Amino acid sequence: MTIDDAFAVWAKAMARLIFRGTHLNGSQGIRPIDREVTCTDILIYQVMNGQFTERWHNYDMQWLTQQLGVIKA
């Protein structure tokens, strides 16, 4: 995992992440491709009194499923 960006403004904190790994084992009907795949994620946290009170995240599942051959690019 790589943290590309991270910052906080007012009561929100944000991070942009990239996950990399080799797809070696099949799961949920998806056959292993034995190649590296990447998935990006954006996390946003609401912070109140020093604690996370809400969380939103957005994975780029379309890009991931294209790399796995589940859908066409």
Secondary structure, DSSP 8 states (H G I E B T S, - for coil): -EEEEEEEETTEEEEEEEEEEE--S-BTTB----SEEEEEEEEEEEEETTEEEEEEEEE-HHHHHHHTTSS--
